[in-house]
């Protein structure tokens, strides 16, 4: 699974317990020991690297123009306007990318046009050489004052650090007379979405998180839905087996929300799941896995609360506190794996 417990491992349990139509004349009663589901979390599950949004202002002085006075020019030709640095995240030392979505818009609030051939460029350093370019988009047609240039490109096989640097390369504009630049800057609106990565280095002593919300359904009491939890007396436990090969300590919880996404109906763990971190070598392969077993009591009240849920939130907070050195590393291989096994007494009316 691309996201841990997407469509909820628990939904498999609920569907199993609620698969029979209501009929008061029959009962199925007994102890059940069975595997429920298994989920994984890897470097490509980090939601903090999805849909990163930046608003970058490009003031008139960055293209060498004063404000609030008339000015004329035979035309502008500027190799590099910038840099405009933005912090990706303070816990990231280096990320090697398979695929990254780089999209956004350049809003021209200058009183002059931005000429064709201008480049919107994202770099992994302040260096303006071609080697530092992560992604770039060329303005194909002149962007008049007040207009917008939009772009959407895919980036492959590049790397970024904790910050990226945006430039307008080859900035050009035709001659103009008696133009007045105001304090209103041009603006870059940028969205970055790391689709897949193959290697990450995370600073030690840092905390970061992965949060995901997905639709969830466990059935209700309407017989027409052919999915019932009513009149089902359930007690027992869910055994949770965790194997953490990621170089990060993990604190996790699953929350069940109502249809408005504003009310938490219940959580899966009585207290957050805590699993110590594993260890990796320099290339990011797991060398030590930390294992833990947790037991979660399951009663009818919890099942009734889960039955009302329309959304599931998975929240995993991770930290590299206590690890030696400047950073820890992981490639695609290290994972946090969590397996649910039911040990339940269930009475189902059908």
C-alpha positions as CSV (number, residue, x, y, z in Angstrom):
1,X,0.0,0.0,0.0
2,X,1.2,3.5,-0.8
3,X,-0.1,4.8,2.4
4,X,-0.3,3.0,5.7
5,X,-3.7,1.4,6.2
6,X,-5.3,3.2,3.3
7,X,-8.9,2.2,3.3
8,X,-8.1,1.0,6.8
9,X,-6.9,-2.4,7.9
10,X,-9.8,-2.2,10.4
11,X,-12.3,-2.1,7.6
12,X,-11.5,-5.7,6.9
13,X,-12.3,-6.6,10.4
14,X,-15.5,-4.7,10.5
15,X,-16.6,-6.1,7.2
16,X,-15.9,-9.6,8.5
17,X,-17.9,-9.1,11.7
18,X,-20.7,-7.3,9.8
19,X,-21.2,-9.5,6.8
20,X,-24.5,-11.2,7.7
21,X,-28.1,-10.1,7.3
22,X,-30.1,-9.6,10.5
23,X,-32.3,-12.6,11.4
24,X,-33.2,-13.2,15.0
25,X,-33.6,-17.0,14.6
26,X,-30.0,-17.8,14.0
27,X,-26.8,-17.2,16.0
28,X,-23.2,-17.8,15.3
29,X,-21.1,-17.7,18.6
30,X,-17.6,-18.6,19.3
31,X,-13.9,-17.6,19.6
32,X,-12.2,-16.4,16.5
33,X,-8.4,-16.2,15.9
34,X,-7.5,-14.9,12.5
35,X,-5.2,-12.4,10.7
36,X,-6.9,-9.2,9.9
37,X,-4.6,-7.0,7.8
38,X,-1.1,-5.7,7.3
39,X,0.2,-2.2,6.5
40,X,3.6,-0.6,5.8
41,X,5.1,2.9,6.1
42,X,8.2,3.8,4.0
43,X,10.0,6.9,2.8
44,X,7.3,7.3,0.1
45,X,4.6,7.5,2.7
46,X,5.8,10.8,4.2
47,X,2.8,13.1,3.7
48,X,5.0,16.1,4.6
49,X,6.6,15.8,1.1
50,X,3.2,16.0,-0.6
51,X,1.6,19.2,-2.0
52,X,4.2,21.7,-0.7
53,X,2.9,25.2,-1.5
54,X,5.0,28.4,-1.8
55,X,4.2,32.0,-2.5
56,X,7.3,33.9,-3.7
57,X,7.4,37.7,-4.1
58,X,9.6,39.2,-6.8
59,X,9.9,42.9,-6.0
60,X,10.8,45.6,-8.6
61,X,14.3,46.1,-7.1
62,X,15.1,42.4,-8.0
63,X,15.1,43.4,-11.6
64,X,16.9,46.7,-10.9
65,X,13.9,49.0,-11.0
66,X,13.0,51.8,-8.5
67,X,9.4,52.2,-7.3
68,X,7.0,55.1,-7.5
69,X,9.0,57.2,-10.0
70,X,8.7,57.2,-13.8
71,X,11.5,55.3,-15.5
72,X,12.5,54.4,-19.1
73,X,14.6,51.6,-20.4
74,X,16.0,50.3,-23.7
75,X,14.9,46.9,-22.5
76,X,15.9,44.4,-19.8
77,X,18.2,41.4,-20.3
78,X,19.1,39.8,-16.9
79,X,20.8,36.4,-16.7
80,X,19.4,35.4,-13.3
81,X,16.8,37.1,-11.1
82,X,17.0,35.7,-7.7
83,X,17.7,33.5,-5.8
84,X,14.4,33.2,-3.9
85,X,15.0,30.5,-1.3
86,X,12.3,28.5,0.4
87,X,12.6,25.9,3.1
88,X,11.3,22.5,2.1
89,X,11.4,21.1,5.6
90,X,13.8,21.6,8.5
91,X,14.3,17.8,9.0
92,X,15.4,17.0,5.5
93,X,19.2,16.8,4.7
94,X,18.9,15.3,1.3
95,X,16.2,13.6,-0.8
96,X,16.9,11.7,-4.0
97,X,13.8,11.8,-6.2
98,X,12.5,9.4,-8.7
99,X,9.5,11.7,-9.7
100,X,8.5,15.1,-8.6
101,X,5.6,17.2,-9.8
102,X,6.6,20.9,-10.3
103,X,3.7,23.2,-11.1
104,X,2.6,26.8,-10.5
105,X,2.1,30.2,-12.0
106,X,4.0,33.5,-12.6
107,X,1.7,36.4,-12.0
108,X,3.1,39.5,-13.7
109,X,2.2,42.6,-11.6
110,X,5.0,44.6,-13.1
111,X,3.9,47.5,-15.5
112,X,6.0,45.9,-18.2
113,X,5.7,42.6,-20.1
114,X,7.8,39.6,-19.3
115,X,9.3,38.4,-22.5
116,X,9.2,35.0,-24.1
117,X,12.3,32.9,-23.3
118,X,12.3,33.8,-19.6
119,X,12.7,30.7,-17.5
120,X,11.1,29.8,-14.2
121,X,13.9,27.6,-12.6
122,X,14.1,25.6,-9.4
123,X,17.6,24.7,-8.2
124,X,19.0,22.6,-5.3
125,X,21.6,25.3,-4.5
126,X,22.4,29.0,-5.1
127,X,24.8,27.9,-7.8
128,X,23.5,29.1,-11.2
129,X,25.1,26.4,-13.3
130,X,23.1,23.9,-15.3
131,X,24.0,21.2,-12.8
132,X,22.0,22.7,-10.0
133,X,18.7,22.8,-12.0
134,X,16.0,20.5,-10.6
135,X,13.2,21.7,-12.8
136,X,12.5,24.5,-15.2
137,X,9.7,25.9,-17.4
138,X,10.2,28.3,-20.4
139,X,7.8,31.2,-21.0
140,X,6.9,30.5,-24.6
141,X,4.8,33.7,-25.2
142,X,5.2,37.2,-23.8
143,X,3.3,37.7,-20.6
144,X,1.7,41.2,-20.6
145,X,1.3,43.2,-17.5
146,X,-1.5,41.8,-15.4
147,X,-1.4,38.4,-17.1
148,X,-0.3,35.0,-15.8
149,X,2.0,32.3,-17.1
150,X,1.1,28.8,-15.8
151,X,3.3,25.7,-16.0
152,X,3.2,22.0,-15.0
153,X,6.2,19.7,-15.5
154,X,7.5,16.3,-14.2
155,X,10.9,16.1,-12.7
156,X,12.9,12.8,-12.7
157,X,16.1,11.6,-11.1
158,X,17.1,14.8,-9.2
159,X,18.0,15.6,-5.6
160,X,17.0,18.4,-3.2
161,X,18.1,19.4,0.3
162,X,16.3,21.2,3.1
163,X,15.8,24.2,0.9
164,X,15.2,24.9,-2.8
165,X,16.0,28.1,-4.7
166,X,13.9,29.7,-7.4
167,X,15.1,32.0,-10.2
168,X,13.9,33.8,-13.2
169,X,16.6,33.0,-15.7
170,X,17.1,34.9,-19.0
171,X,14.6,37.5,-17.8
172,X,13.8,39.9,-20.6
173,X,11.4,42.7,-21.4
174,X,11.2,45.1,-24.4
175,X,11.9,48.8,-24.3
176,X,9.6,51.1,-22.3
177,X,9.1,54.8,-21.4
178,X,7.9,56.5,-18.3
179,X,6.7,53.4,-16.6
180,X,6.0,53.5,-12.8
181,X,6.8,50.4,-10.8
182,X,4.8,50.1,-7.6
183,X,5.5,48.2,-4.4
184,X,3.3,45.4,-5.7
185,X,5.7,42.6,-6.6
186,X,5.3,39.9,-9.3
187,X,4.5,36.6,-7.7
188,X,5.4,33.0,-8.1
189,X,2.9,30.5,-6.8
190,X,4.6,27.0,-6.6
191,X,3.4,23.5,-5.8
192,X,5.8,20.6,-5.3
193,X,4.7,17.1,-4.9
194,X,7.3,14.3,-4.3
195,X,5.6,11.3,-6.0
196,X,8.4,8.8,-5.4
197,X,11.8,9.0,-3.9
198,X,14.6,6.4,-3.7
199,X,16.8,7.7,-0.8
200,X,16.5,10.2,2.0
201,X,18.8,11.6,4.7
202,X,17.1,13.0,7.8
203,X,18.8,15.3,10.3
204,X,19.2,13.7,13.8
205,X,17.3,15.3,16.7
206,X,14.3,16.2,14.5
207,X,10.6,15.4,14.7
208,X,8.3,15.0,11.6
209,X,5.0,13.4,10.8
210,X,2.8,11.7,8.3
211,X,-1.0,12.4,8.4
212,X,-3.5,10.9,6.0
213,X,-7.3,11.1,5.8
214,X,-9.3,8.6,3.8
215,X,-13.0,7.7,3.4
216,X,-14.1,4.9,5.7
217,X,-17.3,2.7,6.0
218,X,-18.1,-0.1,8.4
219,X,-21.8,-0.6,7.6
220,X,-24.8,0.5,9.5
221,X,-28.1,-0.8,10.9
222,X,-30.1,-0.5,7.7
223,X,-30.9,-4.1,6.5
224,X,-31.0,-2.8,2.9
225,X,-27.2,-2.2,3.1
226,X,-26.6,-5.9,3.8
227,X,-24.0,-5.0,6.4
228,X,-24.9,-5.2,10.1
229,X,-23.1,-4.7,13.4
230,X,-26.3,-4.5,15.5
231,X,-27.0,-7.4,17.9
232,X,-23.4,-8.5,17.6
233,X,-21.8,-9.0,21.0
234,X,-18.0,-8.8,20.6
235,X,-15.2,-9.0,23.1
236,X,-11.6,-9.8,22.9
237,X,-8.3,-8.2,21.7
238,X,-6.5,-7.2,18.6
239,X,-2.8,-8.2,18.7
240,X,-0.6,-5.6,16.9
241,X,2.8,-6.7,15.8
242,X,5.2,-3.9,14.8
243,X,8.5,-4.3,13.0
244,X,10.3,-1.0,12.5
245,X,13.2,-0.9,10.1
246,X,13.1,2.8,9.6
247,X,15.8,4.9,11.4
248,X,13.2,6.8,13.3
249,X,11.1,6.3,16.5
250,X,7.4,6.1,15.8
251,X,4.4,7.4,17.7
252,X,1.1,6.4,15.9
253,X,-2.6,6.5,16.2
254,X,-5.7,5.8,14.1
255,X,-8.7,8.2,14.5
256,X,-12.3,7.6,13.3
257,X,-14.2,10.8,12.3
258,X,-17.8,11.7,11.6
259,X,-19.1,12.8,8.2
260,X,-18.1,16.4,8.8
261,X,-14.4,15.5,9.6
262,X,-14.7,17.6,12.7
263,X,-15.6,15.1,15.4
264,X,-13.4,12.2,16.6
265,X,-15.7,9.3,17.3
266,X,-13.0,7.0,18.6
267,X,-9.4,6.0,18.3
268,X,-8.0,2.6,17.7
269,X,-5.2,2.5,20.3
270,X,-6.1,3.3,24.0
271,X,-2.7,5.1,24.1
272,X,-0.6,5.9,21.0
273,X,1.4,3.1,19.6
274,X,5.1,3.7,20.4
275,X,7.8,1.7,18.5
276,X,11.5,2.4,18.8
277,X,13.5,3.1,15.7
278,X,15.6,0.7,13.7
279,X,19.1,1.3,12.3
280,X,20.4,1.6,8.7
281,X,23.8,1.7,7.0
282,X,25.2,4.5,4.9
283,X,23.3,3.5,1.7
284,X,20.1,3.3,3.7
285,X,19.6,-0.4,4.1
286,X,18.1,-1.7,7.4
287,X,20.7,-3.3,9.7
288,X,18.6,-3.6,12.9
289,X,14.8,-4.0,13.2
290,X,12.9,-3.1,16.4
291,X,10.0,-5.3,17.2
292,X,7.0,-4.8,19.5
293,X,3.7,-6.4,20.3
294,X,0.8,-4.4,21.5
295,X,-2.7,-5.5,22.7
296,X,-5.8,-3.5,22.0
297,X,-9.0,-4.5,23.8
298,X,-12.1,-4.6,21.5
299,X,-15.5,-4.1,23.0
300,X,-19.0,-3.6,21.5
301,X,-18.9,0.1,22.4
302,X,-15.8,0.7,20.2
303,X,-17.3,-1.2,17.3
304,X,-20.5,0.9,17.6
305,X,-18.4,4.1,17.4
306,X,-16.4,2.8,14.5
307,X,-19.7,1.9,12.7
308,X,-20.6,5.6,12.7
309,X,-17.3,6.7,11.2
310,X,-17.1,8.1,7.7
311,X,-13.4,9.0,7.6
312,X,-10.2,7.5,9.0
313,X,-7.1,9.5,9.9
314,X,-3.8,7.8,10.3
315,X,-1.3,9.9,12.3
316,X,2.3,8.9,12.7
317,X,4.8,11.1,14.3
318,X,8.4,10.2,13.9
319,X,11.6,11.4,15.4
320,X,15.4,10.9,15.1
321,X,16.1,11.9,18.7
322,X,18.9,9.9,20.2
323,X,20.5,8.8,16.9
324,X,24.3,9.6,16.5
325,X,25.8,11.7,13.8
326,X,24.4,14.5,11.6
327,X,21.7,12.5,9.8
328,X,20.2,9.1,9.3
329,X,19.6,7.5,5.9
330,X,17.0,5.3,4.3
331,X,16.3,4.0,0.8
332,X,13.1,2.4,-0.4
333,X,13.7,-0.8,1.5
334,X,13.4,0.1,5.2
335,X,9.8,0.0,6.4
336,X,7.6,0.1,9.4
337,X,5.3,-3.0,9.1
338,X,2.3,-3.4,11.3
339,X,0.2,-6.6,11.4
340,X,-3.2,-7.0,13.1
341,X,-4.3,-10.4,14.4
342,X,-7.8,-10.8,16.0
343,X,-8.4,-12.9,19.1
344,X,-12.2,-12.2,19.5
345,X,-15.3,-13.8,20.9
346,X,-18.1,-12.8,18.4
347,X,-21.8,-13.5,18.4
348,X,-23.4,-12.7,15.1
349,X,-27.2,-12.8,14.5
350,X,-28.0,-13.6,10.9
